């Protein structure tokens, strides 16, 4: 994991060093609140709560034309995830160490995921010419994320299991795409404040498919649904 994170970190730092030599490269930082939730490929597991999280990281922009740039960076996404309502009884998070009271749950149990990722996005930034001190931009992107932490809570008819380590039940990698837009406000010749909004859509299965559920005829079946993360991001940052 350390090697995986070190390689993109080196690339981002290289962009920063190039900034002093090449005016086509900018770097900056973001501190962006985000509201995330989870959805699944089955109507037997439903969204039942959002997480308030935070994106924190470094951003690099390489301009190949005046108003067009390839963007990348390295950042953390803290407390992403959400709560899923299990409509069927079953045995969930089977690879994690749970109290017996949170095994073999009845229907209507809530499972809350609180996850942390290291993210490496790659995007295309398209911005307008400057109007006074303001530019507008649009930025589609794709990205790869590495899970660094996974905690979970179970609420079951008044009984609760809190702060469970569920790393063994959450896949290591996640893939996402997103679309955002906003404004840049120039405060000096080389420094801009950035504000905007965006959506992020995960398309890799976050959950491992080792759980079991009790289906309508009373038999046990493996739970194989796909669980993905969505997020609404309020982008705040500064570029140099």
N, C-alpha and C positions, 0 to 999 in steps of 0.2 A: 504493500500500500504506500509506504514512504517513497519508493521509487516511482510509482505511478504519479503521485502528486508532485514529486521533485522535477520531473521532465517538463510538464506545462509551466511550472513556476519559473524554471530557467528560461523558457521561451518568452514569458511575459516580461521578466526582468530584462531580457535582451531588447525587447521593444522599447522599454523605458530608456535604456542606454542609447539607443538609436535616436531618441528624441533630441538629444543635444546636437546630433549631427545632421538630422534630416527633418525639415519642417513638415514633411508629409505624415509624420507619426505623432500621435497625441496619446497621452495616458491620463488616467484618472481613477477615481474611486466611486463606489456606489454604497449607499446605506438605505436600503429599500424595504419598507414594510410589505408584507404579502399575506393574503388570505388564501389558504389552500383547503382542498377537500378531496375526498377519494370517491371514485365510482367503480362499478364492476360490470362484468358482462352478463350478469344474471339478475333477475328481479327478486331473487331470494336473499340478496344482500344489498342493502340500500344505504345511500348517504344519509347520515344523521348528525352531522356536526362539522364545523370548520376549525382550523387552527390559525392562530395569528402568529406569523413567523417573521423572519428577517433575512434579507439577502445582504451580504457584506463581502466586498471583494474589490479587486483591481480590474480595470478595463483598459484595453489598448485599441486604438483605431489607426489603420494604415490607409491613407488616402491615395487612391490610384487616379482619381480626378478630383477637382476642387470640392465637389459636393457628394462624392461617392467614396465609401470606405469599407474595407473588410474589417470586421470587429472580432475581438476575442478577449480572453481574460481568464481569471482564476478567482473563484469565490466560494463562499460557504452559504448554504441555505439552511438556516436554523429553524427547527420546530415546524417543518412541513409535514403533511399527512392529512389526518382527519379521522372522523368517527364513522364506523360502519355498523349498521344494525343487522344482526343475523336473524332472519325470519324463521329459520329452522333450528331445532336443537342439534347439538353436535359437540365435538371435541376440537378445540381450536388452539393455535399456537403450540402444536404438539412437540416441537423441537426445543421449546423454552421451558425453564424451570418455573412451574406455577404451583401455587397452593392447591390442595385438593378441592377446595371450595370453588375453584375456577376451572375445574375439569368437568367434562360431560355436562355442558350447560344446557338449560332449557331454551326454548325459542325466545326471541326478543332480547337477547343479550347484546350489549353495545361494546364494541372493541375500538378503542382509540389508539391511533398510531401517531407517535411523536418522533419524527425522523430528522436526521441531519445528513446533508450531502456536501461533498466537494463537487463543484460544477465547472465544466469547461465548455463555454458556448462558442459558437462560430456564426457570425451574422454578416449581413450587408446593410450598411447604414446609408440612407438616401435623405439628404437634407436640402432645404431651399436656400436661395441666396439670403443675405442678411437684410432684414427690414428694421432699420434703426439699430437696436442692440439685440434683436431676436431672430433666431432661425427656427424653423419647424422641421421635424424629421420623422421618418418611418423606418422601422428596423425589424425585418423578419430574421429568425435565427433557428439553428438547431443546436443540440448539445448533448454531451455525455456527462453523467453524474456517477459518483462513487459514494456508496453509503458508508458513513463513518460512525454513526450511532443510531440506535433504534430502541425506543422505550415504548411501552404500551400500558394501557389501563383497561380493565374489564369491569363493566357495571352490569350486574345480574340481579334484577328484582330486589334492589336494596343492598346486596352484597357487593363489595368492591375489592379489586386487586389492583394496587397502584404501583407505578414505576417499575414495571417488569422489563427485564432485558430481553428483547425479542429479536436480537440480531440474527439468530439462527432461523427465524421465520420470515426474514425480509431479504430479498435478493440484493447482491452486492452492487449491481449495475442498474442504472436507469437511463433511458433515452427520452429526449423531449424535443418539442419544437415550440416556437412562440412567435408572437407578433406584438410589437409595441410602437408607440409613438409619443411625441411630446415636443418640448421646446428647449432650446439652448439660449441662455441669456448671457451676453458678454459683459464681464465686469472689468476686463482689461484686454489688451491686444492678444494675450495668449491664454486667458483663463475664462471659462464659461461655467455657469451653474446650469444643471440639467434637471428637468422635471418632466414627468410623463406617466403614462399608465401602459400596462401590457397584460397579455394573457399567456400562460405557459401550459402546454398540454403534454403530459407524459404519455408515451405509447408503448413502453415496456411493462411487463407484469412485475409489480413491486412485491407481491406476495408469493411465497412458495406454496405449492399445491399438495401439502402433506396432511391437511386437516381432513376430518371426516364429519359427515352430517347424517342425520336420520331423515330419510325421505318418507313419502306419504304412506307407503305400505309397511313402514316400521323397520325396514332393513337399513343397513349402514352403507353409505357410498362415499367415495373420495370426493372432496370439494375441489373442483378444477377450474373455478372461475378466474378471470383475469381482473386484477385490481390495479387501477392507474391513478395518478395524482394530477389534479388540475390546480392552477393558482392564478389569482388576480394580483398583480404586482403594481405598487405605487412607486415609480422609479424616482429616486432622489440621488444626485451625485454632483461631482465637480470634475471638469476636464481641464488639463493644462496644455 
